[in-house]
Amino acid sequence: MRLSISSTNLKEWSGDVLVVGLPKGEPSTTAVHLESRFPGVSTAISQQAFEGKTGQKLVLNPLADANPQRLVLVGLGDIDAIDLDGLRAAAAAGAQASIGCNGCLGLQLPWDSHNPDHAARISAEAVRLSLYADQRFQKEPEQRRLPTALELIGLPASAAAGLEPVNATCAGVELARELVAAPPNYVTPAALAETAAALARDYGMELTILERADCEARGMGAFLAVSQGSDLPPKFIHLIYRPEGAVKRRLALVGKGLTFDSGGYNLKVGGAQIDMMKFDMGGSASVLGAMRSIGELKPAGVEVHMVVASCENMVNGSAVHPGDIVTAANGTTIEINNTDAEGRLTLADALLYACEQKPDAVVDLATLTGACVVALGDEMAGFWSNNDALAEALDTAADAGGEGLWRMPLRQSYKKGLKSLLADMKNTGPRPGGSITAALFLKEFVSQDTAWAHIDIAGPVWSDKGKGVNPAGATGYGVRTLVNWVCAQA
């Protein structure tokens, strides 16, 4: 999608679809300009009881051969309460109302109280991401007419700088959505490795794939234990972005890569959503999507290592048993008291490997616990960190990307719940505080002097009904946060 700032005013703008945000309350200058451009629009607003309330939308088709062909009014609510999330929601609603028209979409919102560059960026992201639809697996996909260009009306020309990263960032989100949404017979560990290979080829990155024998040689017993019940070979993926010039910061992104999770012998039953366990590789999708964006944006001075330990968690005669004791690459022994807590086992060896790269900071993303969904719902991810500066940076990055993130406690006293009578630790603790004990488990495999954060995306990885910039289905959660964070380190 072509993105630009329009230097024309509302009365003179020429395009195919015009989206205008109107606040609640007294008639605004914008409404007066609309009436002069489209005589009778005030009457239509009154007849349709459009009051500018948040979530209201009015679609008008002035004339079939007119320019614009379609006028979309979006309610903004109280003018004093409009924030960045309000701009995103309005931009997304307007974009969705533009479906059916191709050509140029014009968008005017009340930008004045916000940073122009940032307002431009988030609005453009909202437009592109809200138009996404996954029709890859349909025999006869719907023919969708979509805008090919977006012009933001009423912003200063300097705000065009905010548009520069939009298409690259959105492409990463869309890649993550495609990976998460695809069924497990399409997205296998080998398919994730092939995706990483394509990124390496397209963006000049370095790629290492460790096969089963390589992982055995490295003593990755925790990861391999999870993989041993599947007929599909595991893939341990290490993708590296190296900037031109000096490296000032080295970062590691680690993603959980379970392409299907049956639960193992602790089989997922009842309401455990076994049919949806294709999204258990959502963490790997997020870091692959972020690398796609980073590869195009090419941030200076920052080196990024992406690590994914990918496999399936299946049941056969070779599958790991509840009660087995396995050994991670650092020699830590783990009693597996629940085979459905497999993600943390794969992440243990992945985090150890990531820390070997001597990063300044490590961030892992994983659809790790249902407990986090119970705590925060499906719009927020929980995160845990051993470093306040890293936590603050991630919080800022998530806020800028419109992705809900909430810091959770790393309460050390809960670690006693992971104590094993036989091994160094168990892979699960008691049910209360389950997301906290999961984070404490992962912390054991991070170097003490390394800043680390764990983000549990089990809630926001998928949206059943869709909301705002996210259509129903895979959300691509985490890509914008990671891209913002990495680029801020440059």
N, C-alpha and C positions, 0 to 999 in steps of 0.2 A: 504494500500500500504506500502510495506517495504521500508524504506528510509535509505540510508547510504552514506558515503563518500568512494570513490574508491581510493585506494592507487596506482593503476596501472596508467601508462601513456596512452596517446591516441593511441599509436602504438600497445600496448599490451592488451588494454581493450577487454573483451569478454562479449558479451551479445546479445540481439535480435535486438534492435534498437539503433543507435547511432545518437545523435543530437549534432551538432557542430555549434556554432555561429561564423560567419566570418564578420569582419568589411569591410567597404568600402575602396577601395584604393589599395595600394601596397600589393603584396602577403605577408602574415604573416607567422610566424613560424608554426602556426597551419595548414595552407594550405600546407606547405612543408611536414609536418608529415602525412597529409592525403594522399598526393600523394605517399609517400613511403608505406603506408598501403594499399591504393587502387589505383594501377597504372591506369592512364587514367582519374582520377577524375578531373584533371586540364583541360583536353580537354572537358569533359562534362560541366564543369563550363563555359568555353568559348563558347561552342556551344549553351548553354541555356541562354546566356547573363546574367548570374548571376554575379552581381557586388557588392554584399554585401550591397545594399541599404536597409534601414529600411523597413520591411514588405516583402522583397523578401524571397522566400522559394524554395528550390530545393530538390526533393525527388528522391533518387537513390536506386535501388535494386541490389546490387552487384551480388549476386548469390543466388539461392533459398536455397541451402544447406550451404551457407557461414555463417560466424559469424563475424559481425552482418548480419542479413538478409536485413536490411534497413538502409540507410544512409540519414540523413536529414540535409541539410545546411540551416541555417537561417541568413538572413542579419541583421546586427547590426547598419548600418549607420557609421558615422564618429566615429572613436575610441575614440576621446577626448570628444565626446558628449554622450557616453553611461552612463546612470544613472540607478537607481534602477527600474524605470518604464520600461526602455529598457530591463533590464534583465527579468523582469516579462513577457513582451510581447514576448520575444524570447523563454522563457521557455514554455509559453502557446502555441505558434505556433508550436514548436517542438513536444509537447505532442499531439496536435491534429493530427499531421502528423503521429504519432505512432499508431493511431487507426487501428486495423486490425491485430496487432501483440501482442501476450501476452508474458510473460516472463519479461526480464530485459530491462529497458530503461536507457541508459547512456546519460548524459548531460554535455557538456563542454562549458562554456562561459568564457569571460574575467573577472575573479573574482578579479584580483589583486588590482584594484583601489577602492575596496569596503570592508567594514567590512566582514570578511569571515563568521562569524556566521549569520549575517543578510542576506548576499547574499544567503547562503544556505537555510535559512528559506523562503525567499520570492520566490525563484525559485521552491522549493518543493511545496509550497502552490499553485503557479501558475500551476504547472503540475497537481496536484490532482484536483483543482477546474475547470480547463479547460476541464477535461475529463468527468465531470458530465453531465448526461442526464436524464431527467425525463420522464419515459415511463410507469408510474403507471396506466394510464387510457387508454392504448392502448390494443386492443384485442390481437394483435400479436406483442409484442415488438420486435424490431430489436435485433438480437443476436450480441452483440458488444464484440470483442476481444480487451482487454485492457492490458497495462502493469501491472504486479503485483508487480514490484519492480522498484525503482529509485536509480541510483547511480550517484552522482555528482563527476565528474572527475576533478582533478587538484586543489582541495581545501585541506588545511591542515586537518589532522585528528581531530584537536581541533574544527573545524567547525561543527562537529557532534552535539555539544550542541545546535546549531541553529535549528536542526531538531526535537528536543524533543517535542515542542508544536505543531508541524505542523498537525498531524493527528487529534488531539483533536480540534484544531481551525477549521480545514476544516469540521469536522463532525458537528460543530455548524453552520457553514455557510450553509451546505447542509440541515440541519434541517430547517433553516429559509427559504431556497428556496422551500422546499417541502410544508411548511405551506402557503407561499404566493401564490404558483402556484395552489394549490388545490382549487377546486371550492367551493362556499359558502354552497352547500348542503353537503359537506364533512367537511370542517372546519367551525364549528359553535362555539358559545361561550362554549358549553359543551365540544367540541373537544379540544379547547385550554386548558380548565381546565384538561382534561384527559392527554394532553401532559405534563402539569406541574406535574401531579400526577406521570407520568412515570419517569420524571426526579428526583422527590423526592425519588421515590422507588429505582432507579438505582444508585443514587449518595449520598444517605443518607442526603437529604435536608429536611427542614421543610416546610409544605404546609398548608395554610389556604385558604378555599374557602368561600367567603361570598355570600349567596344566596340573593334573592330579599328582603326578610324580614329582613335579617341582614343589608342590605344597607339602608333600610327604617329606621331601628332603629338608624343608624348612621347619618341620615339626608342627605344622598347623593342624593339630589333632582335633581342636574344637570345631573348626570349619569343616574338616573332612568328615567328622562324625555325623554332621547334619546331612551331608551329601550322599552318604553311603547307601541310603535306601532307594535312590533314584537310578534309573537306567541312563539318564543323561549325565555326561561328565561335568564336573564343576569347572568354573572358569574364575580365576583370580586376576582382576583387571587393574592395571596401573597405567594411567594416562597422565602425561605431563605437559603443561603449557609453560614454555620458557619465553620470557620477554626479550626483546632486543635491548642490548645495553646491560648495565649493572643491575643486579638483583638486590633489592633493599629488604624485601620481605618474602618469606617462603611459607605458603599456606597449604593445608591438606584438607580435602573434602572427602569424607567417607560415607558411602551409601549402602544401606542394607539391600541385598540383591536376591531375595528369595522369590524366584519367578513363579513358584506355586508352593503353598503351605497347607498340606493336609492335616497338620498337627502331629504327624508321626503316630506312634502308638497311643499317645494321648489325643486321639482323633477328634477333630472338630465335629461336634454333634449339636443337635438342637438349634439354637439361634446363633451359632458361631459363624455363620456366613461363609461356609466352605466354598460356595460357588463364587464368592467375590475375592478369593485369596490370590487372584492374579495381581491385585494391587499391593501385595506384600513386598514387591520390589520398588515401591514408590520412592524410597530413599535413593536408590540407584538411579531412578529416572530423574530425580531432582538434580543430582550431581552431574549426570550426563547432559541434561538440559543446560545447566549452568556452564559447563565446559563448552557447549555449542555457542553460547552467547559470548563467553570470554574469548573464544577463538576468533570471533569476528571483531569484537571490540578492542582486543589486543592492549589491555592495560599495561602501562609501563612500570618497570621496577618491581613487579610482583610475580613470583613463580608459584604455580598452582599444581599440586599433585592430587589427582583423583584416584581413590582406591575403592574397589567393589569386590567383595567376595561373593560370587554368585553361584547358586545351586538351587535344587528343589528339596523340599522336605517331604519325603514319601514313605510308604510302608511296603516293605517286602521282607524276605527272610534275612536280608543283610542289614536291615535298618537298625539304627541305634535303639537300645532298650531303655525304658525308664529304670533308673538305678545304675546305669553304666557310669564309669568314671573315665574321663578323657583328659588329655593333656594339651594345653595351649602352647603356642610357640615359645613362650618364656618359661615353660616348665610348670606353670600353675596347673594343679589338678582340679577338675570340676566334676562334681557328682550331678548327673542329669536327673533331677527328680521330676522333670516335666519336659517331654520331647516337643511340646508346643511352645516352649520358650526357646526356640531355636535361633532366632535372629541375633540375640545377644552372644550366642556361641560363635556365629560367623563374624560378628563385629569384633569379638575379642582378638582374633588373629588379624583382622583387618586393621584395627587400631594399633596393634603392636607393629605391624608392617609400616603404617603411616608414620609412626613416631621414629622409625629407623631412618626416615628421610630428613630428620632434624628440622621439622617445621617450627616456625614461630607460634603457630596456632593450628589446632585441629578442630574441625566441626563435623560431627556425624549426624546424618538424618536417617530416621528409621520409622516404619510403621510398627512400633515396638509393643505397645500395651493397650489393651482395652481399658485399663484403669485410667489412662490419660484421657480417653474419650469420655468416660464417666465424669471425670473432674472438670473438663473444659469444653465438652461438646464437640461439634464438628466444624466450628469456624475458627478455632484457636489451636495452635500447637503449644505444647509445653516444652520448656527447655531448662536444662541444668548446666551449670558452668562452675569451674574451679577458679575463674578469673573475672573480676568485676569489670575490668576494662573491655574484655572480649564480650561479656554479657551486654554491656551498654552499647557497644558497636553493633552487635547483632540486633538489639532492640531498635536502634535507630534505622538500620537497614530494612528491617521488616516493616516498620512504620512507613518508611518512604515507599515501599513496594505495595502497601495495602494488604499485607499478610499478617494475620493475627498471631501474636507470639506472647507467651506469658512465662516469666521466670518462676521456676519451682525450687523448693529447698533441697539441698544435698545434705540431709540430716544424718550425720555419721552414726548416731545411735541406732538407726534402722539397719545398719550393716550386720548387726548380730543375727538378723533374720536369714542371712545367707550362710550361716555357719553350718558346716557338715561334720558329722561324726567321723567320717573316713577320709574325705578329700580336703583340699584347701578351702573349698567353698562349694555351695550348691548354685544351680543356675536360676532358681527362683526362691523368693522368700514368702512370707505370709501374704494373704490376700490384701489386707489393709495396707495402703501405701505402696501398692505394687509398682507404680511407675517410678517411685523414688528408689526402691530397692533395685529396679532394673538399671537406673542410672548409676547407682553405687556399684553395681556389678561391672558396668563398662569402665568406670573410673579406675578400676584395678588394673586395667590394661593400657593406661595412658601414663607416659613418663611424668614423674612428679614435677619436673621443671617445665612442662609444656602446657601452655594455655589451651584449654579444651572446653567444648560445649557439645552437648547432646540434645538434639531436637526430635521430639516424638511427634510424628505427623500422622498418627493413626486416625485422628479425627478429620482434619482438613484435606487429606489426600483425595477424597472422593465426595461428590455432592449428588445426592439422589434427585433433588429437584432443581438445582442450579440457583444461583443468586448473584446479582451484580455482574461482574466481569466473567464469572464462571458459569458456562452452560452446564446442564446436568451431565454428570459423569466425572471423569478425571479432571482435576483442577490444575495440575502442574505446580502445586504448592511447593514453595521453597526456592524456586529458581530465582525469582526477583530478589528475595532476601540475600541469597548467596552472591548474585551478581553485584548488587549494591554494596555488599560488604567487601568483596574482593576489590572492586574498583575504587572504593574509599581507601584501601590500603596502598594504592599506587602512588 
